[in-house]
Amino acid sequence: MAVCIAVIAKENYPLYIRSIPVENELKFHYTVHTSLDVVDEKISAMGKALADQRELYLGLLYPTEDYKVYGYVTNSKVKFVMVVDSSNTALRDNEIRSMFRKLHNSYTDVMCNPFYNPGDPIQSRAFDSMVTSMMVQAVEGGQTPNLKWCLQGPWLYHKKEQEDLEKDTSQELPDAELA
């Protein structure tokens, strides 16, 4: 579903950005950064009506040729930006809303952690796994099948290399090679 998910602080610096594929990470950073202008425009256009609303979903911020950018703002002015592949025509607005609610709930769990300092980058494994699960749904749904390896991370490859090395060393050497 999502190819990039970002959490932006009230002061417009990133608290968390995760994107797939990792080769396009800089492109997604730029996309998220440029979307902040649109978020600010939508917030100022809503004015005081936003403070009274319980629904903080901003909707589609802007489409590009390859992606659609959606936004969400919390009561504390923390912004969530989600970049979705444009080829996904089956994705409805209510599904995007539910993804943002899930993201907001997970962010709330991070904020409730007594060891988290507000304003620091988010390094929670639970938050990261929730974001990864949102991205894995896109991969397993068949929308971006060639990106599954990006979500598995380098630790999986190191583990596989280590297992291969252990297999090679666990095989008994012939007596001729030992001498």
C-alpha positions in Angstrom: 0.0 0.0 0.0 2.4 2.6 1.2 5.9 3.1 -0.3 6.9 5.8 2.2 5.6 6.7 5.7 6.9 9.8 7.6 6.3 11.3 10.9 7.1 15.0 11.0 7.4 17.1 14.2 5.5 20.3 14.9 8.6 22.2 13.9 8.8 20.4 10.5 11.8 18.1 11.1 11.5 14.4 10.5 11.0 12.1 13.5 10.7 9.0 11.4 10.9 8.2 7.7 10.7 4.7 6.2 10.6 4.1 2.5 10.9 1.3 -0.1 12.8 0.8 -2.2 15.8 2.1 -0.3 17.4 3.3 -3.6 14.6 6.0 -3.8 15.0 7.1 -0.2 16.3 10.6 -1.1 13.4 11.0 -3.6 10.9 10.2 -0.9 12.6 12.6 1.6 12.1 15.3 -1.0 8.5 14.3 -1.6 7.7 14.4 2.1 9.5 17.7 2.6 7.6 19.3 -0.3 4.3 18.0 1.0 4.7 20.0 4.2 3.8 23.2 2.3 0.5 21.7 1.2 -0.2 20.5 4.8 0.4 24.0 6.1 -1.9 25.4 3.4 -4.7 22.9 4.3 -4.3 23.6 8.0 -4.5 27.4 7.5 -7.5 27.1 5.2 -9.4 25.1 7.8 -8.5 27.7 10.5 -10.3 27.2 13.8 -12.6 24.5 12.3 -9.6 22.1 12.5 -9.4 22.6 16.3 -13.0 21.6 16.7 -12.8 18.5 14.4 -12.0 15.1 15.7 -11.1 13.9 12.2 -7.6 15.2 11.4 -7.3 13.4 8.1 -6.2 15.9 5.4 -6.8 13.7 2.4 -4.9 13.7 -0.8 -2.2 16.4 -0.6 -1.1 16.1 -4.2 -0.6 13.4 -6.9 2.5 13.0 -8.9 3.0 10.8 -12.0 4.1 7.8 -9.9 2.7 8.4 -6.4 -0.1 9.9 -4.4 0.7 11.8 -1.2 -1.7 11.8 1.7 -1.6 13.7 5.0 -2.8 13.6 8.6 -2.2 16.0 11.5 -2.5 15.3 15.2 -3.9 17.6 17.8 -0.3 18.4 18.8 0.5 19.4 15.2 2.6 16.4 14.4 2.2 15.5 10.8 2.0 12.0 9.2 2.7 11.8 5.5 2.0 8.7 3.5 3.2 8.2 -0.1 1.2 5.5 -2.0 2.0 4.1 -5.4 -0.4 5.6 -8.1 -0.8 2.3 -9.8 -2.9 1.1 -6.8 -6.3 2.1 -8.0 -8.1 -0.2 -5.6 -7.1 1.8 -2.5 -10.0 3.7 -1.2 -10.1 6.8 1.0 -11.4 5.0 4.0 -8.5 2.5 3.8 -6.1 5.4 3.9 -7.9 6.8 6.9 -7.7 3.6 8.8 -4.0 3.3 8.0 -3.5 6.8 9.4 -5.5 5.9 12.5 -3.4 2.8 13.0 -0.2 4.9 12.6 -1.6 7.5 15.0 -2.4 4.8 17.7 1.1 3.4 17.3 2.6 6.9 17.6 0.6 7.5 20.8 2.1 4.3 22.2 5.6 5.6 21.4 4.7 8.9 23.2 3.4 7.1 26.2 6.8 5.4 26.7 8.4 7.0 29.7 11.9 6.5 28.2 11.0 8.4 25.0 12.0 12.1 24.9 9.5 14.0 22.7 11.2 15.5 19.7 13.8 12.7 19.4 13.8 10.5 16.4 11.5 7.5 16.8 13.5 4.3 17.3 10.8 2.0 18.7 10.9 -1.5 17.3 7.1 -1.8 17.8 6.4 1.3 15.8 8.9 0.2 13.1 7.3 -3.2 12.8 3.8 -1.7 12.5 5.1 0.6 9.7 6.8 -2.4 8.0 3.6 -4.4 8.2 1.7 -1.6 6.4 4.4 -1.7 3.7 4.4 -5.5 3.6 0.7 -5.5 2.8 1.6 -3.7 -0.4 4.2 -6.2 -1.3 2.2 -9.3 -0.5 -0.9 -7.8 -2.1 1.0 -8.0 -5.4 1.3 -4.3 -6.0 5.1 -4.2 -5.7 6.4 -7.8 -5.8 9.9 -6.8 -6.7 10.4 -4.8 -3.5 10.0 -7.6 -0.9 13.7 -7.9 -0.4 13.9 -4.2 0.6 11.6 -4.9 3.6 13.6 -7.8 4.9 16.5 -5.6 5.7 20.2 -6.3 5.7 20.1 -8.3 9.0 18.2 -11.1 7.2 21.0 -11.4 4.6 23.7 -11.3 7.3 21.8 -14.1 9.1 21.6 -16.1 5.9 25.3 -15.6 5.2 26.1 -16.7 8.7 23.9 -19.8 8.4 25.7 -20.7 5.1 29.1 -20.2 6.7 28.0 -22.5 9.6 26.9 -25.1 7.2 30.2 -25.0 5.4 32.3 -25.3 8.6 30.0 -27.9 10.1 30.7 -30.3 7.3 33.4 -32.8 8.2 36.7 -32.4 6.4 38.3 -35.5 4.9 41.3 -36.9 6.7 43.6 -35.9 3.8 42.7 -32.2 4.1 43.3 -32.2 7.8 47.0 -33.2 7.4 
